[in-house]
Structure formats: structure tokens, C-alpha cells
Amino acid sequence: MNEPEVMLALSTAPDEDAARHIARQLVDEGLVACVNLLPSARSIYRWQGRVEDTRECVMVIKTTRSAWPRLLERLPALHPYELPELIACDVRDGHAPYLAWVRSNVREDRP
């Protein structure tokens, strides 16, 4: 059986409290190994025809490819935004013991 590949995902939340709630749920449910919260990010984006300029908290999420489909469903359900950001890329290389730790802390057996 191949080991799952580690992925790094990014999302934002309106504030640190919302991000902390989302992160805690995702870790508790075993969908992710870790979420780093980077408060005080500034986002400038177009939404519904207007340019918005808001403060947000960035979430740096460590998960696996096999958990990704479940994360794609769960994060939006937990999120207060109508259209939450959730993007990811494969981790092609890294500190092997850390990557093993990520894999060991994501529950691969969940439906």
C-alpha cells in the first residue's frame, strides 16, 4: 500500500477566532495534522462587482491527498464565508520525519 502524499492547503477566515474554531475541528476530526494561523493578513479581492479590502487570518493546513476530498467537504461546512478559499498543492519534498508525522496524524480510515 502506498503512503498518502502530503498536501499543503491554504484558506482564510474573517478573524483568528473563526480560524481557530475551524482549525480545531479539522484537527479533532483527523482531517488534518496541523493548521498554522497567520493573523493580520490583508486581502484585496473582487467580490460581487466590488473591490474589497479586509483583514483576515490565513490558515496553512497540512493534510494528505487521501483526506483531501473530505477536507473539501468539511471546511466549507464549518466556514462562515459564502465562498471560502480552499486551495492546495502537493508537497514534493520535505523533512522526512515531519512528513511522516503529518501522515501519521491524518486519519486515513474515515469515509
N, C-alpha and C positions, 0 to 999 in steps of 0.2 A: 504494500500500500504506500503510495506516495504521500510525503508530508505536505500539508497545506502550505501554500505560499503566503507569505506575509504581505499585507497591504497597508498603505498609509492613506487615510481618508481625512478630508477637511470639511468642516461645517462651521457655521457661525450661529450665534444666538444673540438675542437683544441685550442680554446683560449676563453677568457672571452667575447670578442665582439660577437663571434658566439653564445656562450651560452646565452648571454643577448638577442640577437635577437630572438632566439628560445623561450626562456622563455617568453618574452614579447608577442609574437604571441600566445602562448598557453594560457596565462592568458587572453589576449584580446578576444580570441575566446571562452572563457569559458570552455575549456577542462580541465583546472587545476585551483586550488585555489591559489597555490603558488609554486614558484621554488626558492630554495636556490642555489646560485652559490658559489662553493668552488674552487677558482682558485689555480693554482700552484700544482695540483696533478701530480704525476709522474706515468705513466703507462708503464709497461713492459709486452709485449704480443707477441705472434707469429702471423705474418700476411704474407701470401703468401710465406711461407717457411723460413722467416727470423724472428729473434727476434728483435723487435722494442723497443726503449726506448725513450718515448716522454713526454713532458709536456702537460697536458690537464686541462680543467676546468670540475669539476664534477657538475652535476645538480641533486639536490634532489627534486623530484617532488611529490606534493600532489594532488591526484585526487580521483575519485570514481570508483568502479567496473563497473558501467553502462557507464561511459565515457571512460573506458579503450580501447574498440575496436576502437573508433575514435582517441584516442591518438596514438594507434599502427599504424594507417594510416598516421596521420598528422605529427608526429615528424620526421619520415624518409623523408617525402617530404620537410621539412624545413632544414634538416641537410646536411652539406657539405660532410660528410663521405659516402663512398660507402656502408658501413655496420655499421650503428650506433648502439651502445649499447642501449638497452632499456629493462630493466628487472623490475619486480615489485613483491611486496608481500602485502598481506592483513595486515591491521593494526588491530590487535585483541583486543587491548585495548589502552586507552589513556585518556587524559584530555577531558571529555565530552563536555565542551563548545568549545574547539578547534576543535574537530571532527565535531561538529555541524556547526562551521564556515566553515570548508572545504566543507561539503555537501552543504551548502547554497551558496557557491561561484563557484560551478561547475554547468554548465547549463545541466540539465538532459533531456531537451526537444529537443535537437538538434538531427537531423537524423544521 
